[in-house]
Structure formats: C-alpha cells, structure tokens
C-alpha cells in the first residue's frame, strides 16, 4: 500500500522550481566561462576567439528564436484551426483554450491540431503575443473536458512562464559551449598550439597543464551542458504542472490526463529528439529503440502525479480518486 503524498503548497512548488531552474542556468554559465577561460589561456588567443564563437552561437540562436516555432509546427505536421467557425470536432479545444487564456490573462494563442492517435500536446512561440498550442487528434478524442483543461492549462502556463524564452537562454549557453569545444578540438587536431611570447619562457609545464585542462573541458563540457539543459526542461515541466493548477483549481484533472497520456500505447511518429522536450509528456515511449532514459527531458510521471496529489487536498479533492 503506497504512502499518502506529502502535503505541499502551490507557492512552495513555484518558488522551488524557479529557484532550481535559475541555479541550473548559473551552472551552465560557469561551465561556459571555465571552458572559455581555459581555452584562451591554453591557446594564447585570449578572449577574441571565445567572443567570436559566442557571437556565432548567438546569431544562430536568434534565427531559431524568430523562426523555430514555424519549423517545429511544420515538422510536426500541425494544421492551424480557424479562429472563426472552427470545425465541430475542435470546438471544445477552442472553448477550453479560450477559458484558459482568460484565466491566465494572456492573449489567445493560435491553435493547431496534429493528426495522430497518440494523445499529446505542446506549446511553442517566443512570447505570449506569438504563441501557439498544438494538440493531437488523439488527445482531443481521448480526454474528457476536465483532463483537456488540465493539459491546455499546462501549455498555457509554459507560455505565461516564458518557458520557451527561458529554454532559449539555456540553449544559447549550451550551444556556445558546444561551439567552443568543437573549435578547440578541431584546433588541436590540426596541430594548433599556443602562440609563443616572451612571457611564456620558463612556463612550459604550466602551459601543458592548462592545455590538458582545456582539452578535458572541451570533451566533458558539452555533456555537462546537455545534462543541465535536460534538468532545466524537467524543472520547467514541473513548474507548468503546478501553474496549471492555479488556472483550473483542479489538480486531479491534470493528474488523470498525465496518466492517460503516459499509459496510452500509441506512438507519436512525428516526434523526435529535437522536439520531444516540448510535449507535456515525453512522446518517445520507453519500449522504442530511440528511447534512452539518461536523456529523458521530463520528470517521471509518478513524481508529477504525486505533486498534484499533494495539492489536491487544498482544492477539496481526494487524491485516491485517481485509482
């Protein structure tokens, strides 16, 4: 017999997840700074090469920032739902999204549907004024109204919490780490070395140590950055869960939706490793060949449901009702 979920509060969960998210961003920034400093010291190029790499990474990230949402929607096969007179089968989707946008005090997002029987959904866009929510036809068919409210509230919370912009910040840092590491490894492979100067005389041993440190950081820093990026994604999913409860006042509706999506056997074929972090539940099933738990972008469903059950009592709900 499982133990009752520990009591928690909405504000406690929000504060915890925001605090831990920013802590992880600081970790990535420190890794980037350490890598850049080590490479600059080991090569003698100082911060010029580092600055150039960061600028290139920034340009690429800005391009993704303004056009990435359209690319994600197109690659997912998402089709826009007309804002006026939507098809009957999508009317509830439009109604619930309207309710949640009003509850959140946000502009109505553009709605899309993905023709797939696997239930899932995601939000994309760069800010609340340029936001979209996409849901699969399977989600719209398999969710009752309370469950659908939970899912849409979760996605609306991603918009309101600026999670996509937050993910961009982490992406810029992680991308810069990867770019610097790749440049240094190529530089080393092609026989690059520290530029000589009069100040280097007698410091050969120290230079070798700096070069080895830079080489090791170039190998492990991208891995550290990727792991931290995944951890940030998990924290933002947890934050969106508890923020959704603030909109619906119905934690068990979202809990049931998470369980339904997780237990559904259908595979979402259009999902891939570049887009899996966007969905409310990881669309890559554990039994698929492409699944690797080490790279899971979402916290375990059981943990997410436990948090929601812990909030249920505050809204007069019985957490045991989930079954």
C-alpha positions as CSV (number, residue, x, y, z in Angstrom):
1,X,0.0,0.0,0.0
2,X,1.6,3.3,-1.1
3,X,2.1,6.1,1.3
4,X,0.0,9.2,1.1
5,X,1.6,12.1,-0.9
6,X,3.4,14.6,1.2
7,X,1.4,17.9,1.7
8,X,2.7,20.8,-0.3
9,X,1.5,24.2,-1.5
10,X,1.2,25.9,-4.9
11,X,3.5,28.8,-3.9
12,X,6.1,26.4,-2.5
13,X,6.3,24.4,-5.7
14,X,6.5,27.5,-7.9
15,X,9.3,29.0,-5.8
16,X,11.2,25.8,-5.7
17,X,11.1,25.2,-9.4
18,X,12.0,28.7,-10.3
19,X,14.9,28.8,-7.9
20,X,16.3,25.5,-9.1
21,X,15.9,26.5,-12.8
22,X,17.9,29.6,-12.3
23,X,20.5,27.7,-10.3
24,X,21.0,25.3,-13.3
25,X,21.4,28.3,-15.7
26,X,24.2,29.6,-13.4
27,X,25.9,26.2,-13.6
28,X,25.8,26.3,-17.4
29,X,27.2,29.8,-17.4
30,X,30.0,28.8,-15.1
31,X,30.9,25.8,-17.3
32,X,30.9,28.1,-20.4
33,X,33.2,30.6,-18.5
34,X,35.6,27.9,-17.3
35,X,35.8,26.4,-20.8
36,X,36.4,29.8,-22.5
37,X,39.0,30.8,-19.9
38,X,40.9,27.5,-20.2
39,X,40.9,27.6,-24.0
40,X,42.0,31.3,-24.0
41,X,44.9,30.5,-21.6
42,X,45.9,27.4,-23.4
43,X,46.0,28.8,-26.9
44,X,47.1,32.4,-26.3
45,X,44.3,33.8,-28.3
46,X,42.7,35.2,-25.2
47,X,39.0,36.1,-25.4
48,X,39.0,37.1,-29.1
49,X,38.3,33.5,-30.3
50,X,35.9,33.0,-27.5
51,X,34.0,36.1,-28.3
52,X,33.7,35.2,-32.0
53,X,32.3,31.8,-31.1
54,X,29.7,33.2,-28.8
55,X,28.7,35.8,-31.4
56,X,28.2,33.0,-34.0
57,X,26.2,30.9,-31.5
58,X,24.1,34.0,-30.7
59,X,23.3,34.6,-34.3
60,X,22.2,31.0,-34.8
61,X,20.1,31.1,-31.7
62,X,18.4,34.4,-32.7
63,X,17.5,32.8,-36.0
64,X,15.9,29.9,-34.2
65,X,14.2,32.3,-31.8
66,X,12.3,34.0,-34.6
67,X,11.7,31.0,-36.9
68,X,12.0,28.0,-34.7
69,X,8.3,27.8,-33.8
70,X,7.2,27.6,-37.5
71,X,9.8,24.9,-38.2
72,X,8.6,22.8,-35.2
73,X,4.9,23.1,-36.3
74,X,5.7,22.3,-39.9
75,X,7.9,19.3,-38.9
76,X,5.1,18.0,-36.6
77,X,2.5,18.2,-39.4
78,X,0.4,20.6,-37.4
79,X,-2.5,22.3,-39.1
80,X,-4.0,25.6,-37.9
81,X,-7.5,25.6,-36.6
82,X,-9.6,28.5,-37.9
83,X,-10.2,31.1,-35.2
84,X,-13.7,31.8,-36.6
85,X,-16.1,28.9,-37.1
86,X,-13.8,26.1,-36.3
87,X,-14.8,22.5,-37.3
88,X,-17.2,20.9,-34.9
89,X,-14.7,18.3,-33.6
90,X,-12.4,21.1,-32.5
91,X,-14.9,23.3,-30.8
92,X,-14.2,22.0,-27.3
93,X,-10.5,22.6,-27.9
94,X,-11.2,26.2,-28.9
95,X,-13.6,26.7,-26.0
96,X,-11.1,25.3,-23.4
97,X,-8.2,27.3,-24.8
98,X,-10.3,30.5,-24.6
99,X,-11.2,29.8,-21.0
100,X,-7.6,29.2,-20.0
101,X,-6.3,32.2,-21.8
102,X,-8.8,34.4,-20.0
103,X,-7.9,32.7,-16.6
104,X,-4.2,33.3,-17.3
105,X,-4.7,36.8,-18.5
106,X,-2.9,36.0,-21.8
107,X,-3.7,36.6,-25.4
108,X,-5.5,33.7,-27.2
109,X,-2.8,31.5,-28.7
110,X,-3.0,30.2,-32.3
111,X,-4.3,26.6,-32.1
112,X,-3.1,23.7,-34.2
113,X,-4.0,20.0,-34.5
114,X,-1.7,17.1,-35.3
115,X,-3.5,14.2,-37.0
116,X,-2.2,11.4,-34.8
117,X,-4.0,8.9,-32.5
118,X,-1.3,9.3,-29.7
119,X,-2.5,11.8,-27.1
120,X,-0.1,14.7,-26.5
121,X,0.3,18.5,-26.8
122,X,2.9,21.2,-26.8
123,X,3.2,25.0,-26.8
124,X,5.7,27.0,-28.9
125,X,6.4,30.6,-29.8
126,X,8.7,33.3,-28.4
127,X,6.3,35.1,-26.1
128,X,2.6,35.3,-25.2
129,X,1.9,37.6,-28.2
130,X,3.4,35.0,-30.6
131,X,2.3,31.7,-29.0
132,X,0.8,28.5,-30.4
133,X,-0.6,25.4,-28.8
134,X,-0.7,22.2,-30.8
135,X,-2.7,19.1,-29.7
136,X,-3.0,15.7,-31.4
137,X,-6.4,14.5,-32.6
138,X,-5.9,11.6,-30.2
139,X,-5.7,13.9,-27.3
140,X,-8.9,15.7,-28.3
141,X,-10.7,12.4,-28.8
142,X,-9.5,10.6,-25.6
143,X,-9.6,13.4,-23.0
144,X,-12.7,14.5,-21.1
145,X,-13.3,18.2,-20.5
146,X,-11.5,18.3,-17.1
147,X,-8.5,16.4,-18.5
148,X,-8.3,18.7,-21.5
149,X,-8.5,21.7,-19.3
150,X,-5.5,20.4,-17.3
151,X,-3.5,19.8,-20.5
152,X,-4.3,23.2,-22.0
153,X,-3.7,25.0,-18.7
154,X,-0.2,23.3,-18.6
155,X,0.6,24.5,-22.0
156,X,-0.8,28.0,-21.3
157,X,1.5,28.1,-18.2
158,X,4.5,27.4,-20.4
159,X,3.5,30.5,-22.4
160,X,2.8,32.6,-19.3
161,X,6.0,31.5,-17.5
162,X,8.1,32.4,-20.6
163,X,9.5,28.8,-20.6
164,X,10.3,28.9,-24.3
165,X,12.3,32.1,-23.9
166,X,13.9,30.5,-20.8
167,X,14.8,27.5,-22.9
168,X,16.4,29.8,-25.4
169,X,18.6,31.3,-22.8
170,X,19.9,27.8,-21.8
171,X,20.1,26.9,-25.5
172,X,22.4,29.8,-26.2
173,X,24.7,28.9,-23.4
174,X,24.8,25.2,-24.2
175,X,25.2,26.0,-27.9
176,X,28.1,28.3,-27.1
177,X,29.7,25.5,-25.1
178,X,29.4,23.0,-27.9
179,X,30.7,25.5,-30.5
180,X,33.8,26.4,-28.3
181,X,34.5,22.8,-27.6
182,X,34.3,21.8,-31.2
183,X,36.5,24.7,-32.3
184,X,39.2,23.8,-29.8
185,X,39.1,20.1,-30.6
186,X,39.5,20.8,-34.3
187,X,42.2,23.4,-33.5
188,X,44.1,20.7,-31.5
189,X,43.6,18.0,-34.1
190,X,45.0,20.2,-36.9
191,X,48.1,20.8,-34.8
192,X,47.2,24.1,-33.2
193,X,49.2,25.3,-30.3
194,X,49.7,28.3,-28.0
195,X,51.2,31.3,-29.7
196,X,54.6,32.0,-28.3
197,X,55.6,35.1,-26.5
198,X,58.4,36.3,-24.3
199,X,56.2,35.8,-21.2
200,X,56.0,32.1,-21.9
201,X,59.6,31.4,-21.2
202,X,60.1,29.1,-18.3
203,X,56.3,28.3,-18.1
204,X,56.2,25.3,-20.3
205,X,55.0,23.0,-17.6
206,X,52.1,25.3,-16.7
207,X,51.2,25.6,-20.3
208,X,51.0,21.8,-20.7
209,X,48.7,21.7,-17.6
210,X,46.5,24.4,-19.0
211,X,46.3,22.7,-22.4
212,X,45.3,19.4,-20.8
213,X,42.7,21.1,-18.6
214,X,41.3,22.8,-21.7
215,X,41.2,19.6,-23.6
216,X,39.4,17.7,-20.9
217,X,36.8,20.5,-20.5
218,X,36.3,20.5,-24.3
219,X,35.4,16.8,-24.1
220,X,33.1,16.9,-21.0
221,X,31.7,20.4,-21.0
222,X,29.2,19.7,-23.9
223,X,27.9,16.6,-22.0
224,X,27.5,18.6,-18.8
225,X,25.7,21.4,-20.7
226,X,23.3,18.9,-22.3
227,X,22.6,17.2,-19.0
228,X,21.9,20.6,-17.3
229,X,19.7,21.6,-20.2
230,X,17.6,18.5,-19.7
231,X,17.4,19.2,-16.0
232,X,16.1,22.7,-16.7
233,X,13.5,21.2,-19.0
234,X,12.3,18.9,-16.2
235,X,12.1,21.7,-13.8
236,X,10.0,23.8,-16.2
237,X,7.6,20.9,-16.8
238,X,7.1,20.7,-13.0
239,X,6.5,24.4,-12.8
240,X,4.0,24.3,-15.6
241,X,2.1,21.5,-13.8
242,X,1.6,23.5,-10.6
243,X,1.0,26.7,-12.5
244,X,-1.8,24.8,-14.4
245,X,-3.4,24.0,-11.1
246,X,-3.6,27.7,-10.3
247,X,-5.6,28.2,-13.5
248,X,-8.0,25.2,-13.2
249,X,-8.2,24.7,-9.4
250,X,-8.4,21.0,-10.4
251,X,-5.1,19.2,-9.8
252,X,-6.7,15.7,-10.3
253,X,-7.9,16.6,-13.8
254,X,-4.3,17.2,-14.9
255,X,-3.2,14.1,-12.9
256,X,-5.7,11.9,-14.8
257,X,-4.6,13.5,-18.1
258,X,-0.9,12.7,-17.4
259,X,-1.8,9.1,-16.5
260,X,-3.9,8.7,-19.6
261,X,-1.2,10.1,-21.9
262,X,1.5,8.1,-20.3
263,X,-0.4,4.8,-20.4
264,X,-1.5,5.2,-24.0
265,X,0.2,2.6,-26.2
266,X,0.1,4.6,-29.4
267,X,3.4,6.0,-30.7
268,X,3.6,9.7,-31.9
269,X,5.6,9.2,-35.1
270,X,6.3,12.9,-35.8
271,X,8.1,13.4,-32.5
272,X,11.9,13.3,-32.4
273,X,14.7,14.1,-30.1
274,X,14.7,17.7,-31.2
275,X,11.1,18.3,-30.3
276,X,10.4,15.7,-27.5
277,X,11.1,18.3,-24.8
278,X,8.2,20.4,-26.0
279,X,5.4,17.9,-25.3
280,X,3.5,17.7,-22.0
281,X,4.6,14.0,-21.7
282,X,7.7,12.6,-23.4
283,X,6.3,11.3,-26.7
284,X,9.1,8.8,-27.1
285,X,7.9,5.6,-25.3
286,X,10.2,3.5,-23.2
287,X,9.8,0.5,-25.4
288,X,11.0,2.3,-28.5
289,X,14.6,1.9,-29.8
290,X,15.1,5.6,-29.8
291,X,14.3,5.9,-26.0
292,X,17.2,6.4,-23.6
293,X,16.3,7.2,-20.0
294,X,19.6,9.1,-19.5
295,X,18.3,11.7,-21.9
296,X,14.7,11.9,-20.6
297,X,13.5,15.5,-20.9
298,X,10.6,15.1,-18.5
299,X,10.4,14.2,-14.8
300,X,8.9,10.8,-14.1
301,X,5.1,10.7,-14.4
302,X,4.8,9.2,-11.0
303,X,6.6,12.1,-9.4
304,X,4.5,14.7,-11.3
305,X,1.3,12.9,-10.2
306,X,2.5,12.7,-6.6
307,X,3.0,16.5,-6.6
308,X,-0.5,17.1,-8.0
309,X,-2.0,14.6,-5.4
310,X,-0.2,16.6,-2.7
311,X,-2.0,19.7,-3.9
312,X,-5.4,18.0,-4.2
313,X,-6.5,18.5,-0.6
314,X,-6.3,22.3,-0.9
315,X,-9.0,22.1,-3.5
316,X,-11.3,19.7,-1.7
317,X,-10.3,16.7,-3.8
318,X,-9.4,13.2,-2.8
319,X,-6.0,12.1,-4.3
320,X,-7.1,8.5,-4.0
321,X,-9.7,9.2,-6.7
322,X,-7.0,8.7,-9.4
323,X,-7.0,5.0,-8.7
